[in-house]
């Protein structure tokens, strides 16, 4: 009996994995159609993702969250990086670290985690509530394909919204690291800017932006899938939101490692230094 129970559990896990994989393929394939057909809904979702239903002063939008998270994280990069390089007598080269770490890692990761924590959980709650209250079934009854209308529209909105969110986070990261190194530690402004501009390349910024867009796709798919297939009433919706957040954060971390290796390799090139 115990073996049968374990076998049934393994089959159920495989079935759920296949269900989510099919869900992802259908949602991505429907994006071009929903942009043309449901463009008003996509526009509404873009505003909801970026600025929220309340005012920014009330903490309703994701922009302020991304700026604050990026500023704090990059301040620590500047402070600890300066300390470590100072021990080696290389503190003037902190600008290299600011250009490299903020662009390739901090900005896309912070933007995607903020998207998961603030927007993704909202998607899970919205779709989960619609599922347990039979609203999704009602859409299907009225002849509206629920998956493209509810999921693909949110993916299209996330793709558009993550670009300004990423740029806000990148700007906050650059400012925070410079403040930590120049203002707090008293390093030379000219020296910092020289090494910073030496290593910052347009290619790095574009690849970093691509990482952020891929992370946004992962976050949206994971959270929408958990909400779309939620069950068990309000309690089940809450469990689905927690499971989606955990899954998306782990997926972001794994995807970041893979994409960094694909984009920059095991031994990254540093064009400004001739390496």
Secondary structure, DSSP 4 states (H G I P E B T S, - for coil): -HHHHHHHHHHHHHHHHHHHHHHHHHHHHTHHHHHHHSHHHHHHHHHHHHH-SS-GGGT--HHHHHHHHHHHHHHHHHHHHHHHHHHTT-GGGHHHHHHHHIIIIIHHHHHHHHIIIIIIHHHHHHHHHHHHTTHHHHHHHTT--HHIIIIIHHHHHHHHHHHHHHHHHHHHHHHHHHIIIIIIT---HHHHHHHHHHH--HHHHHHHHHHHHHHHHHHHHHHHHHHHT--SHHHHHHHHHHHHHHHHHHHHHHHHHHHHHHHH-SS---GGGT-
